[in-house]
């Protein structure tokens, strides 16, 4: 019985995270700012998806984590190649509701 209760609690503790995808057709057009804390702020996502918040500090990437470093490397490579990329955030961001980049990819 204890195992069943534990299993149910573990299942309930996982939450499904929806992703708000932004397709950037040419990553070289994405404006960004790197600050001394290691965070990169994306500045013009609304130019690629009108549902997104506009300038300036609504979306960020923490480059101090292993995942953040991998995503930043991917972003820089796509910028150099002028290639497309999808950026995934938990929800639409705003200055009062900053969203951290959750996923990148092409689908």
C-alpha positions in Angstrom: 0.0 0.0 0.0 2.8 2.4 0.8 4.4 1.8 -2.6 1.1 2.5 -4.3 0.7 5.8 -2.4 4.3 6.8 -3.1 3.8 6.0 -6.8 0.6 8.1 -7.0 2.3 11.0 -5.2 5.2 10.8 -7.6 2.9 10.9 -10.6 1.0 13.9 -9.2 4.2 15.8 -8.5 5.1 15.9 -12.3 3.5 18.8 -14.1 3.1 19.1 -17.8 4.7 22.2 -19.1 3.2 23.7 -22.2 5.6 25.4 -24.6 5.0 28.6 -26.4 7.0 28.2 -29.7 8.4 31.1 -31.6 9.7 30.3 -35.1 12.6 32.5 -36.1 13.1 32.2 -39.9 16.5 33.8 -39.9 18.3 33.7 -36.5 20.8 36.4 -37.7 17.9 38.8 -37.4 17.3 38.1 -33.7 18.4 40.9 -31.4 19.9 40.0 -28.1 21.9 41.4 -25.2 24.4 39.4 -23.0 24.7 40.7 -19.4 27.5 40.1 -16.9 25.4 37.5 -14.9 25.6 35.2 -18.0 22.0 35.8 -19.1 21.1 36.6 -22.7 18.0 38.6 -23.2 16.1 38.3 -26.6 14.8 41.6 -27.7 12.6 41.4 -30.8 10.6 38.1 -30.7 7.5 40.0 -31.5 8.9 40.6 -35.0 8.7 36.9 -35.7 5.5 36.1 -33.8 3.1 39.0 -33.1 1.6 37.1 -30.1 4.9 37.6 -28.2 5.8 40.5 -26.0 7.9 43.3 -27.5 11.2 44.8 -26.4 13.1 44.3 -24.2 13.6 42.1 -21.2 10.7 39.6 -21.5 12.7 36.5 -22.7 16.1 35.2 -21.5 18.5 32.3 -21.6 20.8 31.4 -18.7 24.1 30.5 -20.2 25.7 29.4 -16.9 24.0 26.0 -17.0 25.0 23.1 -19.1 21.6 23.2 -21.0 21.9 26.9 -21.4 25.4 26.6 -22.9 24.2 24.0 -25.3 21.2 26.1 -26.4 23.4 29.2 -26.7 25.9 27.3 -28.9 23.0 26.1 -31.1 21.6 29.7 -31.4 25.0 31.1 -32.3 25.6 28.5 -35.0 22.1 29.2 -36.5 22.9 32.9 -36.4 26.1 32.4 -38.3 24.3 30.3 -40.9 21.3 32.6 -41.1 19.3 29.5 -40.5 15.8 29.0 -38.9 15.2 27.8 -35.4 12.2 27.3 -33.0 12.6 28.9 -29.6 10.4 27.4 -26.8 9.3 29.3 -23.8 6.9 28.3 -21.0 4.5 31.2 -22.0 4.3 34.6 -23.6 6.6 36.9 -21.8 6.5 40.5 -20.6 8.7 42.9 -18.6 6.8 41.8 -15.5 6.7 38.1 -16.5 10.2 37.2 -17.8 10.3 33.8 -19.5 13.4 31.6 -19.6 14.2 29.7 -22.8 13.1 26.1 -22.3 13.8 24.4 -25.6 15.3 24.9 -29.1 14.8 22.9 -32.2 13.5 22.4 -35.7 10.3 20.5 -36.3 
